[in-house]
Amino acid sequence: MIDQNLENFPNLKRWFETIQARPATVRAYAKAEPFINQPIDMEKMWSLLFNQSASTVQL
């Protein structure tokens, strides 16, 4: 969670810790590691999100 102190929410903190310990979550975070610190190309992101039609969608 961004800018949240889970110490103020003990049940939510327990839930986050439980989910983080699950093997599937550990594997998913490991697979995402190479992409976490990549720069974001906002212009490309906006062009992919908006002004699309069936003929302009990139496959």
mmCIF file as gemmi writes it, N, C-alpha and C atoms, coordinates in Angstrom:
data_model
loop_
_atom_site.group_PDB
_atom_site.id
_atom_site.type_symbol
_atom_site.label_atom_id
_atom_site.label_alt_id
_atom_site.label_comp_id
_atom_site.label_asym_id
_atom_site.label_entity_id
_atom_site.label_seq_id
_atom_site.pdbx_PDB_ins_code
_atom_site.Cartn_x
_atom_site.Cartn_y
_atom_site.Cartn_z
_atom_site.occupancy
_atom_site.B_iso_or_equiv
_atom_site.pdbx_formal_charge
_atom_site.auth_seq_id
_atom_site.auth_asym_id
_atom_site.pdbx_PDB_model_num
ATOM 1 N N . MET Axp A 1 ? 0.846 -1.188 0 1 0 ? 1 A 1
ATOM 2 C CA . MET Axp A 1 ? 0 0 0 1 0 ? 1 A 1
ATOM 3 C C . MET Axp A 1 ? 0.881 1.237 0 1 0 ? 1 A 1
ATOM 4 N N . ILE Axp A 2 ? 0.503 2.197 -0.748 1 0 ? 2 A 1
ATOM 5 C CA . ILE Axp A 2 ? 1.287 3.41 -0.883 1 0 ? 2 A 1
ATOM 6 C C . ILE Axp A 2 ? 0.884 4.404 0.199 1 0 ? 2 A 1
ATOM 7 N N . ASP Axp A 3 ? 1.882 4.883 0.941 1 0 ? 3 A 1
ATOM 8 C CA . ASP Axp A 3 ? 1.678 5.919 1.957 1 0 ? 3 A 1
ATOM 9 C C . ASP Axp A 3 ? 0.624 5.566 2.999 1 0 ? 3 A 1
ATOM 10 N N . GLN Axp A 4 ? 0.517 4.32 3.338 1 0 ? 4 A 1
ATOM 11 C CA . GLN Axp A 4 ? -0.404 3.905 4.392 1 0 ? 4 A 1
ATOM 12 C C . GLN Axp A 4 ? 0.387 3.199 5.483 1 0 ? 4 A 1
ATOM 13 N N . ASN Axp A 5 ? 0.007 3.431 6.7 1 0 ? 5 A 1
ATOM 14 C CA . ASN Axp A 5 ? 0.633 2.749 7.823 1 0 ? 5 A 1
ATOM 15 C C . ASN Axp A 5 ? -0.285 1.615 8.257 1 0 ? 5 A 1
ATOM 16 N N . LEU Axp A 6 ? 0.084 0.405 7.918 1 0 ? 6 A 1
ATOM 17 C CA . LEU Axp A 6 ? -0.769 -0.735 8.237 1 0 ? 6 A 1
ATOM 18 C C . LEU Axp A 6 ? -0.818 -1.025 9.728 1 0 ? 6 A 1
ATOM 19 N N . GLU Axp A 7 ? 0.076 -0.431 10.5 1 0 ? 7 A 1
ATOM 20 C CA . GLU Axp A 7 ? 0.021 -0.605 11.954 1 0 ? 7 A 1
ATOM 21 C C . GLU Axp A 7 ? -1.296 -0.066 12.507 1 0 ? 7 A 1
ATOM 22 N N . ASN Axp A 8 ? -1.891 0.877 11.812 1 0 ? 8 A 1
ATOM 23 C CA . ASN Axp A 8 ? -3.168 1.446 12.248 1 0 ? 8 A 1
ATOM 24 C C . ASN Axp A 8 ? -4.356 0.548 11.897 1 0 ? 8 A 1
ATOM 25 N N . PHE Axp A 9 ? -4.106 -0.47 11.099 1 0 ? 9 A 1
ATOM 26 C CA . PHE Axp A 9 ? -5.165 -1.374 10.643 1 0 ? 9 A 1
ATOM 27 C C . PHE Axp A 9 ? -4.696 -2.82 10.829 1 0 ? 9 A 1
ATOM 28 N N . PRO Axp A 10 ? -4.749 -3.346 12.054 1 0 ? 10 A 1
ATOM 29 C CA . PRO Axp A 10 ? -4.164 -4.667 12.322 1 0 ? 10 A 1
ATOM 30 C C . PRO Axp A 10 ? -4.779 -5.802 11.512 1 0 ? 10 A 1
ATOM 31 N N . ASN Axp A 11 ? -6.07 -5.768 11.276 1 0 ? 11 A 1
ATOM 32 C CA . ASN Axp A 11 ? -6.687 -6.846 10.489 1 0 ? 11 A 1
ATOM 33 C C . ASN Axp A 11 ? -6.263 -6.779 9.031 1 0 ? 11 A 1
ATOM 34 N N . LEU Axp A 12 ? -6.184 -5.574 8.499 1 0 ? 12 A 1
ATOM 35 C CA . LEU Axp A 12 ? -5.726 -5.409 7.129 1 0 ? 12 A 1
ATOM 36 C C . LEU Axp A 12 ? -4.254 -5.8 7.008 1 0 ? 12 A 1
ATOM 37 N N . LYS Axp A 13 ? -3.448 -5.458 7.992 1 0 ? 13 A 1
ATOM 38 C CA . LYS Axp A 13 ? -2.036 -5.835 7.996 1 0 ? 13 A 1
ATOM 39 C C . LYS Axp A 13 ? -1.886 -7.354 7.987 1 0 ? 13 A 1
ATOM 40 N N . ARG Axp A 14 ? -2.683 -8.029 8.816 1 0 ? 14 A 1
ATOM 41 C CA . ARG Axp A 14 ? -2.637 -9.5 8.863 1 0 ? 14 A 1
ATOM 42 C C . ARG Axp A 14 ? -3.012 -10.082 7.515 1 0 ? 14 A 1
ATOM 43 N N . TRP Axp A 15 ? -4.036 -9.497 6.855 1 0 ? 15 A 1
ATOM 44 C CA . TRP Axp A 15 ? -4.461 -9.983 5.546 1 0 ? 15 A 1
ATOM 45 C C . TRP Axp A 15 ? -3.342 -9.819 4.518 1 0 ? 15 A 1
ATOM 46 N N . PHE Axp A 16 ? -2.696 -8.629 4.494 1 0 ? 16 A 1
ATOM 47 C CA . PHE Axp A 16 ? -1.588 -8.395 3.561 1 0 ? 16 A 1
ATOM 48 C C . PHE Axp A 16 ? -0.454 -9.385 3.801 1 0 ? 16 A 1
ATOM 49 N N . GLU Axp A 17 ? -0.123 -9.615 5.044 1 0 ? 17 A 1
ATOM 50 C CA . GLU Axp A 17 ? 0.962 -10.554 5.361 1 0 ? 17 A 1
ATOM 51 C C . GLU Axp A 17 ? 0.602 -11.973 4.944 1 0 ? 17 A 1
ATOM 52 N N . THR Axp A 18 ? -0.657 -12.348 5.119 1 0 ? 18 A 1
ATOM 53 C CA . THR Axp A 18 ? -1.112 -13.681 4.715 1 0 ? 18 A 1
ATOM 54 C C . THR Axp A 18 ? -1.018 -13.849 3.202 1 0 ? 18 A 1
ATOM 55 N N . ILE Axp A 19 ? -1.48 -12.845 2.453 1 0 ? 19 A 1
ATOM 56 C CA . ILE Axp A 19 ? -1.426 -12.903 0.996 1 0 ? 19 A 1
ATOM 57 C C . ILE Axp A 19 ? 0.02 -12.908 0.512 1 0 ? 19 A 1
ATOM 58 N N . GLN Axp A 20 ? 0.885 -12.083 1.108 1 0 ? 20 A 1
ATOM 59 C CA . GLN Axp A 20 ? 2.292 -12.022 0.699 1 0 ? 20 A 1
ATOM 60 C C . GLN Axp A 20 ? 3.014 -13.345 0.913 1 0 ? 20 A 1
ATOM 61 N N . ALA Axp A 21 ? 2.567 -14.132 1.869 1 0 ? 21 A 1
ATOM 62 C CA . ALA Axp A 21 ? 3.235 -15.4 2.165 1 0 ? 21 A 1
ATOM 63 C C . ALA Axp A 21 ? 2.781 -16.54 1.256 1 0 ? 21 A 1
ATOM 64 N N . ARG Axp A 22 ? 1.726 -16.336 0.499 1 0 ? 22 A 1
ATOM 65 C CA . ARG Axp A 22 ? 1.225 -17.399 -0.371 1 0 ? 22 A 1
ATOM 66 C C . ARG Axp A 22 ? 2.232 -17.687 -1.489 1 0 ? 22 A 1
ATOM 67 N N . PRO Axp A 23 ? 2.466 -18.965 -1.789 1 0 ? 23 A 1
ATOM 68 C CA . PRO Axp A 23 ? 3.437 -19.312 -2.833 1 0 ? 23 A 1
ATOM 69 C C . PRO Axp A 23 ? 3.139 -18.665 -4.186 1 0 ? 23 A 1
ATOM 70 N N . ALA Axp A 24 ? 1.883 -18.579 -4.576 1 0 ? 24 A 1
ATOM 71 C CA . ALA Axp A 24 ? 1.544 -17.976 -5.872 1 0 ? 24 A 1
ATOM 72 C C . ALA Axp A 24 ? 1.889 -16.488 -5.887 1 0 ? 24 A 1
ATOM 73 N N . THR Axp A 25 ? 1.7 -15.811 -4.766 1 0 ? 25 A 1
ATOM 74 C CA . THR Axp A 25 ? 2.032 -14.391 -4.684 1 0 ? 25 A 1
ATOM 75 C C . THR Axp A 25 ? 3.538 -14.198 -4.764 1 0 ? 25 A 1
ATOM 76 N N . VAL Axp A 26 ? 4.282 -15.038 -4.079 1 0 ? 26 A 1
ATOM 77 C CA . VAL Axp A 26 ? 5.745 -14.962 -4.119 1 0 ? 26 A 1
ATOM 78 C C . VAL Axp A 26 ? 6.232 -15.159 -5.552 1 0 ? 26 A 1
ATOM 79 N N . ARG Axp A 27 ? 5.661 -16.143 -6.261 1 0 ? 27 A 1
ATOM 80 C CA . ARG Axp A 27 ? 6.054 -16.385 -7.658 1 0 ? 27 A 1
ATOM 81 C C . ARG Axp A 27 ? 5.693 -15.205 -8.55 1 0 ? 27 A 1
ATOM 82 N N . ALA Axp A 28 ? 4.512 -14.628 -8.334 1 0 ? 28 A 1
ATOM 83 C CA . ALA Axp A 28 ? 4.084 -13.498 -9.163 1 0 ? 28 A 1
ATOM 84 C C . ALA Axp A 28 ? 5.001 -12.298 -8.963 1 0 ? 28 A 1
ATOM 85 N N . TYR Axp A 29 ? 5.36 -11.995 -7.729 1 0 ? 29 A 1
ATOM 86 C CA . TYR Axp A 29 ? 6.269 -10.88 -7.47 1 0 ? 29 A 1
ATOM 87 C C . TYR Axp A 29 ? 7.649 -11.145 -8.073 1 0 ? 29 A 1
ATOM 88 N N . ALA Axp A 30 ? 8.092 -12.385 -8.04 1 0 ? 30 A 1
ATOM 89 C CA . ALA Axp A 30 ? 9.39 -12.721 -8.632 1 0 ? 30 A 1
ATOM 90 C C . ALA Axp A 30 ? 9.358 -12.514 -10.148 1 0 ? 30 A 1
ATOM 91 N N . LYS Axp A 31 ? 8.256 -12.876 -10.789 1 0 ? 31 A 1
ATOM 92 C CA . LYS Axp A 31 ? 8.143 -12.682 -12.233 1 0 ? 31 A 1
ATOM 93 C C . LYS Axp A 31 ? 8.056 -11.202 -12.603 1 0 ? 31 A 1
ATOM 94 N N . ALA Axp A 32 ? 7.492 -10.383 -11.729 1 0 ? 32 A 1
ATOM 95 C CA . ALA Axp A 32 ? 7.327 -8.953 -12.005 1 0 ? 32 A 1
ATOM 96 C C . ALA Axp A 32 ? 8.6 -8.162 -11.744 1 0 ? 32 A 1
ATOM 97 N N . GLU Axp A 33 ? 9.541 -8.708 -11.028 1 0 ? 33 A 1
ATOM 98 C CA . GLU Axp A 33 ? 10.753 -7.994 -10.628 1 0 ? 33 A 1
ATOM 99 C C . GLU Axp A 33 ? 11.47 -7.296 -11.785 1 0 ? 33 A 1
ATOM 100 N N . PRO Axp A 34 ? 11.66 -7.929 -12.938 1 0 ? 34 A 1
ATOM 101 C CA . PRO Axp A 34 ? 12.376 -7.246 -14.029 1 0 ? 34 A 1
ATOM 102 C C . PRO Axp A 34 ? 11.653 -6.003 -14.561 1 0 ? 34 A 1
ATOM 103 N N . PHE Axp A 35 ? 10.359 -5.887 -14.3 1 0 ? 35 A 1
ATOM 104 C CA . PHE Axp A 35 ? 9.581 -4.796 -14.87 1 0 ? 35 A 1
ATOM 105 C C . PHE Axp A 35 ? 9.31 -3.654 -13.89 1 0 ? 35 A 1
ATOM 106 N N . ILE Axp A 36 ? 9.598 -3.865 -12.626 1 0 ? 36 A 1
ATOM 107 C CA . ILE Axp A 36 ? 9.205 -2.897 -11.596 1 0 ? 36 A 1
ATOM 108 C C . ILE Axp A 36 ? 9.872 -1.54 -11.782 1 0 ? 36 A 1
ATOM 109 N N . ASN Axp A 37 ? 11.133 -1.489 -12.119 1 0 ? 37 A 1
ATOM 110 C CA . ASN Axp A 37 ? 11.851 -0.223 -12.198 1 0 ? 37 A 1
ATOM 111 C C . ASN Axp A 37 ? 12.013 0.318 -13.615 1 0 ? 37 A 1
ATOM 112 N N . GLN Axp A 38 ? 11.259 -0.211 -14.55 1 0 ? 38 A 1
ATOM 113 C CA . GLN Axp A 38 ? 11.342 0.301 -15.92 1 0 ? 38 A 1
ATOM 114 C C . GLN Axp A 38 ? 10.641 1.654 -16.011 1 0 ? 38 A 1
ATOM 115 N N . PRO Axp A 39 ? 11.195 2.57 -16.787 1 0 ? 39 A 1
ATOM 116 C CA . PRO Axp A 39 ? 10.534 3.877 -16.947 1 0 ? 39 A 1
ATOM 117 C C . PRO Axp A 39 ? 9.207 3.724 -17.679 1 0 ? 39 A 1
ATOM 118 N N . ILE Axp A 40 ? 8.294 4.611 -17.381 1 0 ? 40 A 1
ATOM 119 C CA . ILE Axp A 40 ? 6.972 4.58 -17.995 1 0 ? 40 A 1
ATOM 120 C C . ILE Axp A 40 ? 6.932 5.589 -19.141 1 0 ? 40 A 1
ATOM 121 N N . ASP Axp A 41 ? 6.579 5.131 -20.312 1 0 ? 41 A 1
ATOM 122 C CA . ASP Axp A 41 ? 6.42 5.997 -21.476 1 0 ? 41 A 1
ATOM 123 C C . ASP Axp A 41 ? 4.964 6.451 -21.503 1 0 ? 41 A 1
ATOM 124 N N . MET Axp A 42 ? 4.709 7.615 -20.888 1 0 ? 42 A 1
ATOM 125 C CA . MET Axp A 42 ? 3.338 8.1 -20.756 1 0 ? 42 A 1
ATOM 126 C C . MET Axp A 42 ? 2.682 8.361 -22.108 1 0 ? 42 A 1
ATOM 127 N N . GLU Axp A 43 ? 3.438 8.857 -23.055 1 0 ? 43 A 1
ATOM 128 C CA . GLU Axp A 43 ? 2.854 9.139 -24.372 1 0 ? 43 A 1
ATOM 129 C C . GLU Axp A 43 ? 2.348 7.852 -25.012 1 0 ? 43 A 1
ATOM 130 N N . LYS Axp A 44 ? 3.143 6.798 -24.936 1 0 ? 44 A 1
ATOM 131 C CA . LYS Axp A 44 ? 2.728 5.516 -25.498 1 0 ? 44 A 1
ATOM 132 C C . LYS Axp A 44 ? 1.535 4.951 -24.726 1 0 ? 44 A 1
ATOM 133 N N . MET Axp A 45 ? 1.566 5.083 -23.4 1 0 ? 45 A 1
ATOM 134 C CA . MET Axp A 45 ? 0.47 4.582 -22.588 1 0 ? 45 A 1
ATOM 135 C C . MET Axp A 45 ? -0.844 5.254 -22.974 1 0 ? 45 A 1
ATOM 136 N N . TRP Axp A 46 ? -0.835 6.586 -23.081 1 0 ? 46 A 1
ATOM 137 C CA . TRP Axp A 46 ? -2.048 7.304 -23.441 1 0 ? 46 A 1
ATOM 138 C C . TRP Axp A 46 ? -2.512 6.936 -24.839 1 0 ? 46 A 1
ATOM 139 N N . SER Axp A 47 ? -1.579 6.744 -25.762 1 0 ? 47 A 1
ATOM 140 C CA . SER Axp A 47 ? -1.986 6.396 -27.126 1 0 ? 47 A 1
ATOM 141 C C . SER Axp A 47 ? -2.593 4.998 -27.178 1 0 ? 47 A 1
ATOM 142 N N . LEU Axp A 48 ? -2.152 4.124 -26.279 1 0 ? 48 A 1
ATOM 143 C CA . LEU Axp A 48 ? -2.728 2.78 -26.239 1 0 ? 48 A 1
ATOM 144 C C . LEU Axp A 48 ? -4.099 2.763 -25.569 1 0 ? 48 A 1
ATOM 145 N N . LEU Axp A 49 ? -4.3 3.663 -24.625 1 0 ? 49 A 1
ATOM 146 C CA . LEU Axp A 49 ? -5.554 3.666 -23.88 1 0 ? 49 A 1
ATOM 147 C C . LEU Axp A 49 ? -6.691 4.381 -24.604 1 0 ? 49 A 1
ATOM 148 N N . PHE Axp A 50 ? -6.36 5.422 -25.355 1 0 ? 50 A 1
ATOM 149 C CA . PHE Axp A 50 ? -7.396 6.262 -25.936 1 0 ? 50 A 1
ATOM 150 C C . PHE Axp A 50 ? -7.248 6.361 -27.445 1 0 ? 50 A 1
ATOM 151 N N . ASN Axp A 51 ? -8.31 6.8 -28.083 1 0 ? 51 A 1
ATOM 152 C CA . ASN Axp A 51 ? -8.349 7.022 -29.533 1 0 ? 51 A 1
ATOM 153 C C . ASN Axp A 51 ? -8.034 5.765 -30.332 1 0 ? 51 A 1
ATOM 154 N N . GLN Axp A 52 ? -8.588 4.653 -29.918 1 0 ? 52 A 1
ATOM 155 C CA . GLN Axp A 52 ? -8.378 3.413 -30.644 1 0 ? 52 A 1
ATOM 156 C C . GLN Axp A 52 ? -9.655 2.991 -31.354 1 0 ? 52 A 1
ATOM 157 N N . SER Axp A 53 ? -9.438 2.248 -32.395 1 0 ? 53 A 1
ATOM 158 C CA . SER Axp A 53 ? -10.558 1.591 -33.08 1 0 ? 53 A 1
ATOM 159 C C . SER Axp A 53 ? -10.071 0.188 -33.432 1 0 ? 53 A 1
ATOM 160 N N . ALA Axp A 54 ? -10.938 -0.595 -33.98 1 0 ? 54 A 1
ATOM 161 C CA . ALA Axp A 54 ? -10.558 -1.964 -34.323 1 0 ? 54 A 1
ATOM 162 C C . ALA Axp A 54 ? -9.402 -1.991 -35.308 1 0 ? 54 A 1
ATOM 163 N N . SER Axp A 55 ? -9.305 -0.981 -36.167 1 0 ? 55 A 1
ATOM 164 C CA . SER Axp A 55 ? -8.249 -0.975 -37.176 1 0 ? 55 A 1
ATOM 165 C C . SER Axp A 55 ? -6.917 -0.43 -36.649 1 0 ? 55 A 1
ATOM 166 N N . THR Axp A 56 ? -6.932 0.266 -35.486 1 0 ? 56 A 1
ATOM 167 C CA . THR Axp A 56 ? -5.688 0.865 -34.986 1 0 ? 56 A 1
ATOM 168 C C . THR Axp A 56 ? -5.069 0.109 -33.817 1 0 ? 56 A 1
ATOM 169 N N . VAL Axp A 57 ? -5.744 -0.883 -33.299 1 0 ? 57 A 1
ATOM 170 C CA . VAL Axp A 57 ? -5.24 -1.606 -32.133 1 0 ? 57 A 1
ATOM 171 C C . VAL Axp A 57 ? -3.977 -2.37 -32.503 1 0 ? 57 A 1
ATOM 172 N N . GLN Axp A 58 ? -2.938 -2.212 -31.664 1 0 ? 58 A 1
ATOM 173 C CA . GLN Axp A 58 ? -1.688 -2.93 -31.894 1 0 ? 58 A 1
ATOM 174 C C . GLN Axp A 58 ? -1.777 -4.318 -31.308 1 0 ? 58 A 1
ATOM 175 N N . LEU Axp A 59 ? -1.4 -5.291 -32.07 1 0 ? 59 A 1
ATOM 176 C CA . LEU Axp A 59 ? -1.414 -6.676 -31.572 1 0 ? 59 A 1
ATOM 177 C C . LEU Axp A 59 ? -0.049 -7.101 -31.169 1 0 ? 59 A 1
